[in-house]
Amino acid sequence: MADQGKKMLLAIDIGNSHTVIGLIKDDQVVGQWRFKSDRDRTDDELAIHCHGLFSMIGVKISEISGIIIASVVPSLETSWSSYCRKYLSANLECPPLLVSAENIKKSIQIKTDNPEEVGADRLVNAIAAWQKYQCNLVIIDFGTAITFDCVSAGCEYLGGAILPGIAIALDALSSRTAKLPSIDVNVGPERVIGTNTVQAMKSGILHGYGALVDGMTQKICQEMGCSGDELKVIATGGMAHLIAPYAQSIDELEPLLTLNGLHFLHNQQQKND
């Protein structure tokens, strides 16, 4: 059993393009890492990768007493689950928790037509945001896809919208056109009206997606039947910081939203058990 003074939760968020893992101790994220979601990676390769990262911040695997996994990639969920059983199970207080619509229904009411279709990460984000703000919410996750998730003030997951992410759009522009280059959008455009190809592309991506966020937020607000000051818009995901300066409707950046949601759900599961 893990040392009671050194108990840590390993939270794993498996996405289509990237996997984010975090170590949480005493309600604080003490380590966070993001790497590519390689579908061919084995449980042994995950062990080498993760244990090296843990070692870099002085954490021993014997300190990990809990694990929670949210995944939208079934093959990787299998590899990660195998890694956890093979290398971390000796010190766990309970088996790893796999997030699903069924095992989190006590934390949020899912009002969609088919609850099992909703990505685990979207539900985790919704729960984390509502626990912090407890009001009408739109959570925008800037990942491989950009997702808009709508939550009522009564903690009901209402549904949302899905559109291609920024990386997909950039890749499509450079790979499917003869004269448009690959560009770096970490440095924004000088103006909305670009006077050269690179500036025009930067404007289209950053100002364009910013305007999309503002327009979608306005329509969602109307459909939810609330005024702008009754709705809080939260942005998360790897590219959220790029779009936030160009979207006036975004109220808060929450880069640790998913990890915080996984932490909350694990604590709730322990209380229920």
Backbone hydrogen bonds in HBPLUS format (Angstrom, degrees):
<---DONOR---> <-ACCEPTOR-->    atom                        ^
c    i                          cat <-CA-CA->   ^        H-A-AA   ^      H-
h    n   atom  resd res      DA  || num        DHA   H-A  angle D-A-AA Bond
n    s   type  num  typ     dist DA aas  dist angle  dist       angle   num
A0006-LYS N   A0003-ASP O   2.82 MM   3  5.25 159.3  1.86 117.2 124.4     1
A0008-MET N   A0063-GLU O   2.97 MM  55  5.95 124.4  2.28 155.6 159.7     2
A0065-SER N   A0008-MET O   2.87 MM  57  5.60 150.0  1.96 144.6 153.2     3
A0066-GLY N   A0008-MET O   3.28 MM  58  6.54 139.7  2.45 155.5 153.3     4
A0009-LEU N   A0024-ILE O   2.91 MM  15  5.07 162.6  1.94 144.7 150.4     5
A0024-ILE N   A0009-LEU O   2.89 MM  15  5.07 159.9  1.93 146.4 153.1     6
A0010-LEU N   A0066-GLY O   2.86 MM  56  6.20 165.9  1.88 149.5 151.5     7
A0068-ILE N   A0010-LEU O   3.07 MM  58  6.54 155.0  2.14 157.4 160.2     8
A0011-ALA N   A0022-GLY O   2.88 MM  11  5.19 168.1  1.89 158.7 161.4     9
A0022-GLY N   A0011-ALA O   2.88 MM  11  5.19 152.6  1.96 149.2 156.0    10
A0012-ILE N   A0068-ILE O   2.93 MM  56  6.23 157.2  1.98 159.8 166.9    11
A0070-ALA N   A0012-ILE O   2.85 MM  58  6.24 161.7  1.88 165.2 171.5    12
A0013-ASP N   A0020-VAL O   2.81 MM   7  5.15 168.6  1.83 162.8 165.9    13
A0020-VAL N   A0013-ASP O   2.90 MM   7  5.15 161.0  1.94 148.6 151.1    14
A0014-ILE N   A0070-ALA O   2.76 MM  56  6.10 165.2  1.78 165.6 167.5    15
A0072-VAL N   A0014-ILE O   3.11 MM  58  6.29 145.4  2.23 152.3 161.1    16
A0015-GLY N   A0018-HIS O   2.94 MM   3  5.23 141.5  2.09 136.7 147.0    17
A0037-SER N   A0017-SER O   2.89 MM  20  5.30 160.9  1.93 123.8 123.7    18
A0019-THR N   A0035-PHE O   2.76 MM  16  5.54 163.7  1.79 168.1 173.6    19
A0035-PHE N   A0019-THR O   3.01 MM  16  5.54 158.4  2.06 150.8 157.3    20
A0021-ILE N   A0033-TRP O   2.95 MM  12  5.47 157.4  2.00 153.0 160.4    21
A0033-TRP N   A0021-ILE O   2.93 MM  12  5.47 158.4  1.98 158.0 163.5    22
A0023-LEU N   A0031-GLY O   2.83 MM   8  5.10 156.1  1.89 144.1 150.5    23
A0030-VAL N   A0023-LEU O   2.79 MM   7  5.67 148.7  1.88 154.3 164.7    24
A0025-LYS N   A0028-GLN O   2.86 MM   3  5.32 156.4  1.91 157.7 155.4    25
A0028-GLN N   A0025-LYS O   2.96 MM   3  5.32 154.6  2.02 112.8 121.0    26
A0038-ASP N   A0036-LYS O   3.10 MM   2  5.73 119.2  2.48 107.8  91.6    27
A0041-ARG N   A0038-ASP O   3.19 MM   3  5.60 168.8  2.20 115.8 119.0    28
A0046-LEU N   A0042-THR O   2.98 MM   4  6.29 153.7  2.05 149.0 156.5    29
A0047-ALA N   A0043-ASP O   3.04 MM   4  6.28 147.4  2.15 139.1 147.6    30
A0048-ILE N   A0044-ASP O   3.10 MM   4  6.45 159.5  2.14 149.3 153.1    31
A0049-HIS N   A0045-GLU O   3.02 MM   4  6.20 167.0  2.04 150.3 154.0    32
A0050-CYS N   A0046-LEU O   2.80 MM   4  5.88 174.9  1.80 156.4 158.2    33
A0051-HIS N   A0047-ALA O   2.89 MM   4  5.71 162.5  1.92 147.2 153.2    34
A0052-GLY N   A0048-ILE O   3.23 MM   4  6.13 147.2  2.35 135.4 143.3    35
A0053-LEU N   A0049-HIS O   3.24 MM   4  6.54 152.5  2.32 142.2 149.3    36
A0053-LEU N   A0050-CYS O   3.03 MM   3  5.07 113.8  2.49  95.5 111.4    37
A0054-PHE N   A0050-CYS O   2.84 MM   4  6.15 163.3  1.86 159.7 164.3    38
A0055-SER N   A0051-HIS O   2.97 MM   4  6.00 157.7  2.02 138.6 144.9    39
A0056-MET N   A0052-GLY O   3.16 MM   4  6.36 141.3  2.31 138.7 147.9    40
A0056-MET N   A0053-LEU O   3.18 MM   3  5.19 125.5  2.49  94.5 108.0    41
A0057-ILE N   A0054-PHE O   3.12 MM   3  5.68 146.2  2.24 110.4 119.0    42
A0059-VAL N   A0054-PHE O   2.98 MM   5  5.08 169.1  1.99 140.7 137.4    43
A0058-GLY N   A0055-SER O   3.03 MM   3  4.84 163.9  2.05 103.9 107.9    44
A0063-GLU N   A0060-LYS O   2.96 MM   3  5.60 164.3  1.99 118.7 124.0    45
A0064-ILE N   A0061-ILE O   3.16 MM   3  5.53 162.4  2.20 111.0 116.3    46
A0093-GLU N   A0065-SER O   2.92 MM  28  5.63 163.9  1.95 152.0 146.6    47
A0097-LEU N   A0067-ILE O   2.99 MM  30  6.34 164.6  2.02 144.4 144.9    48
A0069-ILE N   A0097-LEU O   2.79 MM  28  6.15 162.1  1.82 166.1 168.8    49
A0099-VAL N   A0069-ILE O   2.88 MM  30  6.12 170.6  1.89 165.9 168.2    50
A0076-LEU N   A0073-VAL O   3.09 MM   3  5.52 121.5  2.45 111.4 125.1    51
A0077-GLU N   A0073-VAL O   2.95 MM   4  6.17 151.6  2.03 155.4 164.3    52
A0078-THR N   A0074-PRO O   3.11 MM   4  6.40 149.7  2.21 147.5 153.9    53
A0079-SER N   A0075-SER O   3.30 MM   4  6.65 155.1  2.37 139.1 144.8    54
A0080-TRP N   A0076-LEU O   2.88 MM   4  6.08 170.2  1.88 159.2 161.1    55
A0081-SER N   A0077-GLU O   2.92 MM   4  5.98 159.2  1.97 144.3 150.7    56
A0082-SER N   A0078-THR O   2.98 MM   4  6.13 155.1  2.04 144.8 151.6    57
A0083-TYR N   A0079-SER O   2.92 MM   4  6.18 156.0  1.98 147.0 153.7    58
A0084-CYS N   A0080-TRP O   2.95 MM   4  6.20 161.5  1.99 152.1 156.4    59
A0085-ARG N   A0081-SER O   3.02 MM   4  6.26 161.3  2.05 148.8 153.5    60
A0086-LYS N   A0082-SER O   2.90 MM   4  5.96 160.4  1.94 151.0 156.9    61
A0087-TYR N   A0083-TYR O   2.93 MM   4  5.88 162.1  1.96 153.6 157.2    62
A0088-LEU N   A0084-CYS O   2.98 MM   4  5.03 147.9  2.08 128.6 137.0    63
A0092-LEU N   A0089-SER O   3.28 MM   3  5.26 163.3  2.31 106.1 111.1    64
A0107-SER N   A0104-ILE O   2.90 MM   3  5.42 154.1  1.97 115.2 123.5    65
A0109-GLN N   A0155-CYS O   3.25 MM  46  6.55 173.5  2.25 156.4 155.9    66
A0157-TYR N   A0109-GLN O   2.63 MM  48  5.91 161.5  1.66 162.2 169.2    67
A0111-LYS N   A0157-TYR O   2.83 MM  46  5.77 168.7  1.84 159.7 163.5    68
A0117-GLU N   A0114-ASN O   2.92 MM   3  5.67 159.7  1.96 126.6 132.9    69
A0118-VAL N   A0115-PRO O   3.18 MM   3  5.68 154.2  2.25 112.7 119.5    70
A0122-ARG N   A0119-GLY O   3.05 MM   3  5.34 125.3  2.36 103.4 117.1    71
A0123-LEU N   A0119-GLY O   3.27 MM   4  6.68 155.9  2.33 154.0 160.1    72
A0124-VAL N   A0120-ALA O   2.97 MM   4  6.19 159.8  2.01 152.5 158.6    73
A0125-ASN N   A0121-ASP O   2.95 MM   4  6.09 160.7  1.99 145.3 150.3    74
A0126-ALA N   A0122-ARG O   3.02 MM   4  6.19 155.5  2.08 141.3 148.2    75
A0127-ILE N   A0123-LEU O   2.96 MM   4  6.20 160.7  2.00 150.9 155.2    76
A0128-ALA N   A0124-VAL O   2.94 MM   4  6.14 166.3  1.96 153.2 157.2    77
A0129-ALA N   A0125-ASN O   2.92 MM   4  6.06 166.0  1.94 152.8 156.4    78
A0130-TRP N   A0126-ALA O   3.00 MM   4  6.13 163.1  2.03 146.8 151.9    79
A0131-GLN N   A0127-ILE O   2.94 MM   4  6.07 162.1  1.97 152.6 157.5    80
A0132-LYS N   A0128-ALA O   3.26 MM   4  6.47 143.1  2.41 139.7 148.4    81
A0133-TYR N   A0129-ALA O   2.92 MM   4  6.09 165.4  1.94 157.6 161.6    82
A0134-GLN N   A0130-TRP O   2.76 MM   4  4.59 139.8  1.92 121.0 134.1    83
A0232-LYS N   A0136-ASN O   2.98 MM  96  6.36 164.5  2.00 149.9 152.4    84
A0137-LEU N   A0151-VAL O   2.81 MM  14  5.04 167.6  1.83 156.3 158.0    85
A0151-VAL N   A0137-LEU O   2.98 MM  14  5.04 165.6  2.00 139.5 143.0    86
A0138-VAL N   A0232-LYS O   3.02 MM  94  6.42 148.8  2.12 154.2 156.5    87
A0234-ILE N   A0138-VAL O   2.84 MM  96  6.21 161.9  1.88 160.8 167.0    88
A0139-ILE N   A0149-ASP O   2.81 MM  10  5.04 162.9  1.84 146.8 151.9    89
A0149-ASP N   A0139-ILE O   2.87 MM  10  5.04 155.2  1.93 139.5 147.8    90
A0140-ILE N   A0234-ILE O   2.75 MM  94  6.11 169.7  1.76 169.2 171.8    91
A0236-THR N   A0140-ILE O   2.89 MM  96  6.24 155.1  1.95 162.0 162.8    92
A0141-ASP N   A0147-THR O   2.96 MM   6  5.27 152.5  2.04 145.0 153.2    93
A0147-THR N   A0141-ASP O   3.12 MM   6  5.27 154.8  2.19 137.5 143.3    94
A0142-PHE N   A0236-THR O   2.87 MM  94  6.22 169.6  1.88 148.1 146.0    95
A0239-MET N   A0142-PHE O   3.38 MM  97  5.36 168.4  2.40 146.5 148.1    96
A0143-GLY N   A0145-ALA O   3.05 MM   2  5.06 147.0  2.16 141.4 141.5    97
A0165-GLY N   A0144-THR O   2.98 MM  21  5.02 127.1  2.27 145.7 138.2    98
A0146-ILE N   A0163-LEU O   2.82 MM  17  5.31 169.2  1.83 157.2 160.8    99
A0163-LEU N   A0146-ILE O   2.98 MM  17  5.31 153.2  2.05 147.3 155.8   100
A0148-PHE N   A0161-ALA O   2.81 MM  13  4.98 162.4  1.84 148.1 151.6   101
A0161-ALA N   A0148-PHE O   2.93 MM  13  4.98 143.4  2.07 129.3 139.9   102
A0150-CYS N   A0159-GLY O   2.86 MM   9  5.68 168.1  1.87 177.7 174.9   103
A0158-LEU N   A0150-CYS O   2.86 MM   8  5.47 161.9  1.89 155.0 159.9   104
A0152-SER N   A0156-GLU O   2.95 MM   4  5.16 156.5  2.00 140.9 146.6   105
A0155-CYS N   A0152-SER O   3.00 MM   3  5.35 148.5  2.10 121.4 120.1   106
A0169-ALA N   A0165-GLY O   3.07 MM   4  6.36 158.7  2.12 148.7 154.7   107
A0170-LEU N   A0166-ILE O   2.91 MM   4  6.17 163.9  1.93 157.7 161.6   108
A0171-ASP N   A0167-ALA O   2.92 MM   4  6.03 160.8  1.96 146.2 151.9   109
A0172-ALA N   A0168-ILE O   2.91 MM   4  6.08 158.2  1.96 148.7 154.6   110
A0173-LEU N   A0169-ALA O   3.02 MM   4  6.24 156.8  2.07 148.1 154.0   111
A0174-SER N   A0170-LEU O   3.12 MM   4  6.37 164.2  2.14 152.8 155.7   112
A0175-SER N   A0171-ASP O   2.90 MM   4  5.88 155.1  1.96 150.6 157.9   113
A0176-ARG N   A0172-ALA O   2.99 MM   4  5.54 148.8  2.09 139.9 145.6   114
A0200-ALA N   A0196-ASN O   2.88 MM   4  6.02 155.6  1.94 155.3 163.2   115
A0201-MET N   A0197-THR O   2.90 MM   4  6.13 153.9  1.97 150.7 157.4   116
A0202-LYS N   A0198-VAL O   2.93 MM   4  6.17 161.9  1.96 151.5 156.6   117
A0203-SER N   A0199-GLN O   2.95 MM   4  6.08 158.8  2.00 145.2 151.0   118
A0204-GLY N   A0200-ALA O   2.95 MM   4  6.13 157.3  2.01 142.1 148.6   119
A0205-ILE N   A0201-MET O   2.99 MM   4  6.23 157.9  2.04 152.0 156.8   120
A0206-LEU N   A0202-LYS O   2.92 MM   4  5.98 167.4  1.93 158.6 159.3   121
A0207-HIS N   A0203-SER O   2.93 MM   4  5.20 127.8  2.20 126.0 141.1   122
A0208-GLY N   A0203-SER O   3.22 MM   5  6.70 142.4  2.37 149.7 158.2   123
A0209-TYR N   A0205-ILE O   2.95 MM   4  5.71 159.7  1.99 130.1 136.5   124
A0210-GLY N   A0206-LEU O   2.99 MM   4  5.97 150.9  2.07 138.2 147.3   125
A0211-ALA N   A0207-HIS O   2.87 MM   4  6.05 157.2  1.92 146.7 151.9   126
A0212-LEU N   A0208-GLY O   2.94 MM   4  6.18 150.0  2.03 142.6 151.9   127
A0213-VAL N   A0209-TYR O   2.89 MM   4  6.13 159.8  1.93 149.7 153.8   128
A0214-ASP N   A0210-GLY O   3.05 MM   4  6.37 162.2  2.08 148.2 152.7   129
A0215-GLY N   A0211-ALA O   2.86 MM   4  6.04 161.3  1.89 150.7 156.0   130
A0216-MET N   A0212-LEU O   2.84 MM   4  5.99 170.3  1.85 158.3 160.9   131
A0217-THR N   A0213-VAL O   2.91 MM   4  5.96 159.8  1.95 148.3 154.6   132
A0218-GLN N   A0214-ASP O   3.07 MM   4  6.22 155.4  2.13 142.8 148.9   133
A0219-LYS N   A0215-GLY O   3.14 MM   4  6.42 160.5  2.18 149.2 153.7   134
A0220-ILE N   A0216-MET O   2.86 MM   4  6.06 159.7  1.90 153.8 159.8   135
A0221-CYS N   A0217-THR O   2.88 MM   4  6.00 159.7  1.92 148.8 154.5   136
A0222-GLN N   A0218-GLN O   3.13 MM   4  6.38 156.7  2.19 145.1 150.6   137
A0223-GLU N   A0219-LYS O   3.00 MM   4  6.25 158.2  2.05 146.4 152.4   138
A0224-MET N   A0220-ILE O   2.81 MM   4  6.03 148.0  1.91 152.5 161.3   139
A0226-CYS N   A0221-CYS O   3.22 MM   5  5.72 168.7  2.23 159.7 160.0   140
A0225-GLY N   A0222-GLN O   3.11 MM   3  5.09 145.7  2.23  96.2 106.7   141
A0230-GLU N   A0227-SER O   2.92 MM   3  5.27 156.3  1.97 112.7 120.5   142
A0231-LEU N   A0228-GLY O   3.32 MM   3  5.41 165.5  2.34 106.8 109.5   143
A0251-ASP N   A0233-VAL O   2.87 MM  18  5.23 150.6  1.96 134.9 144.8   144
A0252-GLU N   A0233-VAL O   3.22 MM  19  6.66 155.2  2.29 156.3 160.4   145
A0235-ALA N   A0252-GLU O   2.88 MM  17  6.23 164.9  1.90 164.4 169.5   146
A0254-GLU N   A0235-ALA O   2.85 MM  19  6.09 167.9  1.87 171.3 172.9   147
A0240-ALA N   A0237-GLY O   3.22 MM   3  5.44 169.6  2.24 114.1 116.9   148
A0242-LEU N   A0239-MET O   3.13 MM   3  5.45 143.3  2.27 105.4 115.5   149
A0244-ALA N   A0240-ALA O   3.00 MM   4  6.04 158.9  2.04 161.0 167.2   150
A0246-TYR N   A0243-ILE O   2.79 MM   3  5.42 153.4  1.86 126.2 135.2   151
A0247-ALA N   A0244-ALA O   3.30 MM   3  5.28 169.0  2.31 107.8 111.1   152
A0250-ILE N   A0247-ALA O   3.40 MM   3  5.93 159.4  2.44 112.2 116.9   153
A0257-LEU N   A0254-GLU O   3.19 MM   3  5.31 159.7  2.24 118.5 117.5   154
A0260-ASN N   A0256-LEU O   2.91 MM   4  6.06 161.8  1.94 160.8 166.6   155
A0261-GLY N   A0257-LEU O   2.92 MM   4  6.15 150.7  2.01 146.8 155.3   156
A0262-LEU N   A0258-THR O   2.90 MM   4  6.18 155.8  1.96 152.3 158.6   157
A0263-HIS N   A0259-LEU O   2.97 MM   4  6.18 154.2  2.03 146.0 153.2   158
A0264-PHE N   A0260-ASN O   3.01 MM   4  6.27 158.7  2.06 146.1 151.2   159
A0265-LEU N   A0261-GLY O   2.99 MM   4  6.23 164.7  2.02 151.1 154.9   160
A0266-HIS N   A0262-LEU O   2.98 MM   4  6.15 156.8  2.04 147.9 154.0   161
A0267-ASN N   A0263-HIS O   3.07 MM   4  6.31 161.5  2.10 149.7 154.6   162
A0268-GLN N   A0264-PHE O   2.92 MM   4  6.22 153.4  1.99 149.4 157.4   163
A0269-GLN N   A0265-LEU O   2.94 MM   4  6.16 153.1  2.01 146.3 153.0   164
A0270-GLN N   A0266-HIS O   3.04 MM   4  6.31 157.3  2.10 149.8 155.4   165
A0271-LYS N   A0267-ASN O   3.04 MM   4  6.33 151.5  2.12 144.9 152.5   166
A0272-ASN N   A0268-GLN O   2.97 MM   4  6.22 156.0  2.03 147.7 154.1   167
A0273-ASP N   A0269-GLN O   2.95 MM   4  6.16 145.6  2.07 145.5 154.9   168
